[in-house]
């Protein structure tokens, strides 16, 4: 397991708090999705994020990688967990395995508060979640 620095622990607690705040709308399969005014019934820009997109917005808001495309028939500007900036990865001490686990949980429908519980678990223990994927209740899942 990778041991986290005190700063990374504090950052993980901050990320978890924001995930639980209700300040962000959740989406799947992309870091951040923007609905352009022409496609919104209200004629306004609407934004949603995956859990890793929230981290990007908190710890490196200027570091977005812009890639336009269509995800699930909807326009998106920023795609994929691999686009999280190095600054965010360093701030949180995220391992490649954790990126995949958080992304997978998000895309399979876990709520932000549920994902925040996993983030909090790793922060409390001071380590990145291990390769087997230790769950909140201490059990091991694949």
BAFILO-181843 format. One record per residue (C-alpha): residue in three letters; x, y, z. Coordinates in Angstrom, 3 decimals, always signed. Layout:
! BAFILO-181843
<rec><residu>ALA</residu><c1>X</c1><c2>Y</c2><c3>Z</c3></rec>
...
//
This chain:
! BAFILO-181843
<rec><residu>UNK</residu><c1>+0.000</c1><c2>+0.000</c2><c3>+0.000</c3></rec>
<rec><residu>UNK</residu><c1>+1.061</c1><c2>+3.537</c2><c3>-0.711</c3></rec>
<rec><residu>UNK</residu><c1>+1.332</c1><c2>+5.730</c2><c3>+2.396</c3></rec>
<rec><residu>UNK</residu><c1>-0.194</c1><c2>+9.179</c2><c3>+2.029</c3></rec>
<rec><residu>UNK</residu><c1>+1.370</c1><c2>+12.448</c2><c3>+3.181</c3></rec>
<rec><residu>UNK</residu><c1>-0.536</c1><c2>+14.603</c2><c3>+5.664</c3></rec>
<rec><residu>UNK</residu><c1>-1.344</c1><c2>+17.041</c2><c3>+2.852</c3></rec>
<rec><residu>UNK</residu><c1>-2.772</c1><c2>+14.213</c2><c3>+0.708</c3></rec>
<rec><residu>UNK</residu><c1>-4.850</c1><c2>+13.000</c2><c3>+3.655</c3></rec>
<rec><residu>UNK</residu><c1>-6.214</c1><c2>+16.523</c2><c3>+4.213</c3></rec>
<rec><residu>UNK</residu><c1>-6.942</c1><c2>+16.842</c2><c3>+0.494</c3></rec>
<rec><residu>UNK</residu><c1>-8.835</c1><c2>+13.541</c2><c3>+0.479</c3></rec>
<rec><residu>UNK</residu><c1>-10.992</c1><c2>+14.722</c2><c3>+3.396</c3></rec>
<rec><residu>UNK</residu><c1>-11.679</c1><c2>+17.945</c2><c3>+1.473</c3></rec>
<rec><residu>UNK</residu><c1>-12.611</c1><c2>+15.988</c2><c3>-1.690</c3></rec>
<rec><residu>UNK</residu><c1>-14.953</c1><c2>+13.738</c2><c3>+0.296</c3></rec>
<rec><residu>UNK</residu><c1>-16.621</c1><c2>+16.756</c2><c3>+1.923</c3></rec>
<rec><residu>UNK</residu><c1>-17.261</c1><c2>+18.355</c2><c3>-1.473</c3></rec>
<rec><residu>UNK</residu><c1>-18.619</c1><c2>+15.070</c2><c3>-2.888</c3></rec>
<rec><residu>UNK</residu><c1>-21.122</c1><c2>+14.972</c2><c3>-0.004</c3></rec>
<rec><residu>UNK</residu><c1>-22.024</c1><c2>+18.674</c2><c3>-0.268</c3></rec>
<rec><residu>UNK</residu><c1>-24.520</c1><c2>+18.377</c2><c3>-3.109</c3></rec>
<rec><residu>UNK</residu><c1>-22.801</c1><c2>+21.244</c2><c3>-4.939</c3></rec>
<rec><residu>UNK</residu><c1>-22.041</c1><c2>+19.081</c2><c3>-8.002</c3></rec>
<rec><residu>UNK</residu><c1>-24.366</c1><c2>+17.194</c2><c3>-10.343</c3></rec>
<rec><residu>UNK</residu><c1>-23.101</c1><c2>+13.705</c2><c3>-11.142</c3></rec>
<rec><residu>UNK</residu><c1>-22.497</c1><c2>+12.231</c2><c3>-14.588</c3></rec>
<rec><residu>UNK</residu><c1>-20.942</c1><c2>+9.033</c2><c3>-15.908</c3></rec>
<rec><residu>UNK</residu><c1>-18.188</c1><c2>+8.188</c2><c3>-18.415</c3></rec>
<rec><residu>UNK</residu><c1>-16.639</c1><c2>+11.631</c2><c3>-18.507</c3></rec>
<rec><residu>UNK</residu><c1>-14.859</c1><c2>+13.959</c2><c3>-16.108</c3></rec>
<rec><residu>UNK</residu><c1>-17.133</c1><c2>+16.896</c2><c3>-16.914</c3></rec>
<rec><residu>UNK</residu><c1>-20.086</c1><c2>+17.254</c2><c3>-19.233</c3></rec>
<rec><residu>UNK</residu><c1>-21.424</c1><c2>+20.578</c2><c3>-20.412</c3></rec>
<rec><residu>UNK</residu><c1>-24.788</c1><c2>+20.829</c2><c3>-22.099</c3></rec>
<rec><residu>UNK</residu><c1>-24.602</c1><c2>+23.659</c2><c3>-24.593</c3></rec>
<rec><residu>UNK</residu><c1>-27.425</c1><c2>+26.252</c2><c3>-24.584</c3></rec>
<rec><residu>UNK</residu><c1>-28.813</c1><c2>+25.057</c2><c3>-27.926</c3></rec>
<rec><residu>UNK</residu><c1>-29.405</c1><c2>+21.572</c2><c3>-26.482</c3></rec>
<rec><residu>UNK</residu><c1>-30.821</c1><c2>+22.660</c2><c3>-23.133</c3></rec>
<rec><residu>UNK</residu><c1>-34.596</c1><c2>+23.177</c2><c3>-22.892</c3></rec>
<rec><residu>UNK</residu><c1>-33.910</c1><c2>+26.193</c2><c3>-20.675</c3></rec>
<rec><residu>UNK</residu><c1>-31.306</c1><c2>+27.539</c2><c3>-23.102</c3></rec>
<rec><residu>UNK</residu><c1>-28.528</c1><c2>+27.549</c2><c3>-20.517</c3></rec>
<rec><residu>UNK</residu><c1>-25.226</c1><c2>+25.799</c2><c3>-19.954</c3></rec>
<rec><residu>UNK</residu><c1>-25.520</c1><c2>+22.893</c2><c3>-17.522</c3></rec>
<rec><residu>UNK</residu><c1>-22.555</c1><c2>+21.096</c2><c3>-16.034</c3></rec>
<rec><residu>UNK</residu><c1>-22.123</c1><c2>+17.717</c2><c3>-14.392</c3></rec>
<rec><residu>UNK</residu><c1>-19.036</c1><c2>+15.856</c2><c3>-13.177</c3></rec>
<rec><residu>UNK</residu><c1>-17.886</c1><c2>+12.376</c2><c3>-12.292</c3></rec>
<rec><residu>UNK</residu><c1>-16.170</c1><c2>+11.956</c2><c3>-8.916</c3></rec>
<rec><residu>UNK</residu><c1>-12.725</c1><c2>+12.446</c2><c3>-10.478</c3></rec>
<rec><residu>UNK</residu><c1>-13.983</c1><c2>+15.514</c2><c3>-12.347</c3></rec>
<rec><residu>UNK</residu><c1>-14.956</c1><c2>+17.014</c2><c3>-8.993</c3></rec>
<rec><residu>UNK</residu><c1>-11.378</c1><c2>+16.414</c2><c3>-7.810</c3></rec>
<rec><residu>UNK</residu><c1>-10.062</c1><c2>+18.086</c2><c3>-10.975</c3></rec>
<rec><residu>UNK</residu><c1>-12.322</c1><c2>+21.077</c2><c3>-10.370</c3></rec>
<rec><residu>UNK</residu><c1>-11.158</c1><c2>+21.415</c2><c3>-6.744</c3></rec>
<rec><residu>UNK</residu><c1>-7.416</c1><c2>+20.846</c2><c3>-7.038</c3></rec>
<rec><residu>UNK</residu><c1>-6.570</c1><c2>+22.020</c2><c3>-10.567</c3></rec>
<rec><residu>UNK</residu><c1>-9.462</c1><c2>+24.003</c2><c3>-12.077</c3></rec>
<rec><residu>UNK</residu><c1>-7.178</c1><c2>+25.466</c2><c3>-14.745</c3></rec>
<rec><residu>UNK</residu><c1>-5.785</c1><c2>+22.063</c2><c3>-15.730</c3></rec>
<rec><residu>UNK</residu><c1>-8.697</c1><c2>+20.661</c2><c3>-17.734</c3></rec>
<rec><residu>UNK</residu><c1>-7.749</c1><c2>+18.748</c2><c3>-20.883</c3></rec>
<rec><residu>UNK</residu><c1>-10.176</c1><c2>+19.827</c2><c3>-23.574</c3></rec>
<rec><residu>UNK</residu><c1>-11.479</c1><c2>+17.086</c2><c3>-25.837</c3></rec>
<rec><residu>UNK</residu><c1>-14.765</c1><c2>+17.570</c2><c3>-27.606</c3></rec>
<rec><residu>UNK</residu><c1>-16.885</c1><c2>+14.573</c2><c3>-28.378</c3></rec>
<rec><residu>UNK</residu><c1>-20.185</c1><c2>+12.801</c2><c3>-27.951</c3></rec>
<rec><residu>UNK</residu><c1>-20.758</c1><c2>+10.500</c2><c3>-24.957</c3></rec>
<rec><residu>UNK</residu><c1>-24.032</c1><c2>+8.582</c2><c3>-24.805</c3></rec>
<rec><residu>UNK</residu><c1>-25.544</c1><c2>+10.843</c2><c3>-27.461</c3></rec>
<rec><residu>UNK</residu><c1>-24.738</c1><c2>+13.975</c2><c3>-25.424</c3></rec>
<rec><residu>UNK</residu><c1>-22.025</c1><c2>+16.545</c2><c3>-26.119</c3></rec>
<rec><residu>UNK</residu><c1>-19.078</c1><c2>+16.533</c2><c3>-23.760</c3></rec>
<rec><residu>UNK</residu><c1>-15.892</c1><c2>+18.544</c2><c3>-23.571</c3></rec>
<rec><residu>UNK</residu><c1>-13.759</c1><c2>+16.506</c2><c3>-21.182</c3></rec>
<rec><residu>UNK</residu><c1>-13.472</c1><c2>+12.726</c2><c3>-21.300</c3></rec>
<rec><residu>UNK</residu><c1>-11.989</c1><c2>+9.867</c2><c3>-19.330</c3></rec>
<rec><residu>UNK</residu><c1>-10.253</c1><c2>+9.254</c2><c3>-16.002</c3></rec>
<rec><residu>UNK</residu><c1>-6.858</c1><c2>+9.286</c2><c3>-17.694</c3></rec>
<rec><residu>UNK</residu><c1>-7.293</c1><c2>+13.010</c2><c3>-18.294</c3></rec>
<rec><residu>UNK</residu><c1>-7.067</c1><c2>+13.885</c2><c3>-14.584</c3></rec>
<rec><residu>UNK</residu><c1>-4.063</c1><c2>+16.179</c2><c3>-14.283</c3></rec>
<rec><residu>UNK</residu><c1>-0.809</c1><c2>+15.177</c2><c3>-12.619</c3></rec>
<rec><residu>UNK</residu><c1>-1.391</c1><c2>+18.023</c2><c3>-10.163</c3></rec>
<rec><residu>UNK</residu><c1>-4.630</c1><c2>+16.331</c2><c3>-8.975</c3></rec>
<rec><residu>UNK</residu><c1>-3.027</c1><c2>+12.882</c2><c3>-8.823</c3></rec>
<rec><residu>UNK</residu><c1>-0.205</c1><c2>+14.301</c2><c3>-6.692</c3></rec>
<rec><residu>UNK</residu><c1>-2.514</c1><c2>+16.370</c2><c3>-4.461</c3></rec>
<rec><residu>UNK</residu><c1>-4.548</c1><c2>+13.264</c2><c3>-3.592</c3></rec>
<rec><residu>UNK</residu><c1>-1.830</c1><c2>+10.610</c2><c3>-3.857</c3></rec>
<rec><residu>UNK</residu><c1>-4.082</c1><c2>+8.618</c2><c3>-6.188</c3></rec>
<rec><residu>UNK</residu><c1>-2.741</c1><c2>+5.346</c2><c3>-7.549</c3></rec>
<rec><residu>UNK</residu><c1>-3.635</c1><c2>+4.077</c2><c3>-10.997</c3></rec>
<rec><residu>UNK</residu><c1>-5.669</c1><c2>+1.345</c2><c3>-9.330</c3></rec>
<rec><residu>UNK</residu><c1>-7.654</c1><c2>+3.871</c2><c3>-7.291</c3></rec>
<rec><residu>UNK</residu><c1>-8.419</c1><c2>+5.944</c2><c3>-10.384</c3></rec>
<rec><residu>UNK</residu><c1>-9.899</c1><c2>+2.852</c2><c3>-12.018</c3></rec>
<rec><residu>UNK</residu><c1>-11.838</c1><c2>+1.910</c2><c3>-8.868</c3></rec>
<rec><residu>UNK</residu><c1>-13.327</c1><c2>+5.378</c2><c3>-8.309</c3></rec>
<rec><residu>UNK</residu><c1>-14.162</c1><c2>+5.749</c2><c3>-11.986</c3></rec>
<rec><residu>UNK</residu><c1>-15.783</c1><c2>+2.307</c2><c3>-12.074</c3></rec>
<rec><residu>UNK</residu><c1>-17.856</c1><c2>+2.967</c2><c3>-8.944</c3></rec>
<rec><residu>UNK</residu><c1>-19.027</c1><c2>+6.282</c2><c3>-10.377</c3></rec>
<rec><residu>UNK</residu><c1>-19.924</c1><c2>+4.810</c2><c3>-13.762</c3></rec>
<rec><residu>UNK</residu><c1>-21.781</c1><c2>+1.882</c2><c3>-12.199</c3></rec>
<rec><residu>UNK</residu><c1>-24.071</c1><c2>+4.293</c2><c3>-10.364</c3></rec>
<rec><residu>UNK</residu><c1>-22.551</c1><c2>+4.737</c2><c3>-6.893</c3></rec>
<rec><residu>UNK</residu><c1>-23.631</c1><c2>+8.113</c2><c3>-5.507</c3></rec>
<rec><residu>UNK</residu><c1>-21.135</c1><c2>+10.829</c2><c3>-4.621</c3></rec>
<rec><residu>UNK</residu><c1>-21.756</c1><c2>+10.284</c2><c3>-0.867</c3></rec>
<rec><residu>UNK</residu><c1>-21.013</c1><c2>+6.561</c2><c3>-1.278</c3></rec>
<rec><residu>UNK</residu><c1>-17.797</c1><c2>+7.286</c2><c3>-3.180</c3></rec>
<rec><residu>UNK</residu><c1>-16.908</c1><c2>+9.864</c2><c3>-0.522</c3></rec>
<rec><residu>UNK</residu><c1>-17.060</c1><c2>+7.071</c2><c3>+2.084</c3></rec>
<rec><residu>UNK</residu><c1>-14.273</c1><c2>+5.226</c2><c3>+0.222</c3></rec>
<rec><residu>UNK</residu><c1>-12.224</c1><c2>+8.408</c2><c3>-0.065</c3></rec>
<rec><residu>UNK</residu><c1>-12.693</c1><c2>+9.028</c2><c3>+3.675</c3></rec>
<rec><residu>UNK</residu><c1>-11.678</c1><c2>+5.449</c2><c3>+4.499</c3></rec>
<rec><residu>UNK</residu><c1>-8.358</c1><c2>+5.827</c2><c3>+2.709</c3></rec>
<rec><residu>UNK</residu><c1>-7.773</c1><c2>+9.232</c2><c3>+4.341</c3></rec>
<rec><residu>UNK</residu><c1>-8.480</c1><c2>+7.879</c2><c3>+7.829</c3></rec>
<rec><residu>UNK</residu><c1>-6.088</c1><c2>+4.985</c2><c3>+7.260</c3></rec>
<rec><residu>UNK</residu><c1>-3.481</c1><c2>+7.228</c2><c3>+5.653</c3></rec>
<rec><residu>UNK</residu><c1>-3.015</c1><c2>+4.892</c2><c3>+2.698</c3></rec>
<rec><residu>UNK</residu><c1>-4.190</c1><c2>+4.524</c2><c3>-0.874</c3></rec>
<rec><residu>UNK</residu><c1>-6.695</c1><c2>+1.679</c2><c3>-1.175</c3></rec>
<rec><residu>UNK</residu><c1>-4.837</c1><c2>-1.528</c2><c3>-1.863</c3></rec>
<rec><residu>UNK</residu><c1>-4.755</c1><c2>-3.500</c2><c3>-5.082</c3></rec>
<rec><residu>UNK</residu><c1>-7.478</c1><c2>-5.903</c2><c3>-3.984</c3></rec>
<rec><residu>UNK</residu><c1>-9.788</c1><c2>-2.964</c2><c3>-3.307</c3></rec>
<rec><residu>UNK</residu><c1>-10.521</c1><c2>-2.857</c2><c3>+0.391</c3></rec>
<rec><residu>UNK</residu><c1>-14.082</c1><c2>-1.708</c2><c3>+0.946</c3></rec>
<rec><residu>UNK</residu><c1>-15.516</c1><c2>+0.622</c2><c3>+3.593</c3></rec>
<rec><residu>UNK</residu><c1>-16.606</c1><c2>-2.278</c2><c3>+5.813</c3></rec>
<rec><residu>UNK</residu><c1>-13.109</c1><c2>-3.783</c2><c3>+5.696</c3></rec>
<rec><residu>UNK</residu><c1>-14.029</c1><c2>-6.596</c2><c3>+3.318</c3></rec>
<rec><residu>UNK</residu><c1>-12.106</c1><c2>-7.263</c2><c3>+0.165</c3></rec>
<rec><residu>UNK</residu><c1>-13.696</c1><c2>-7.034</c2><c3>-3.255</c3></rec>
<rec><residu>UNK</residu><c1>-12.280</c1><c2>-7.462</c2><c3>-6.740</c3></rec>
//
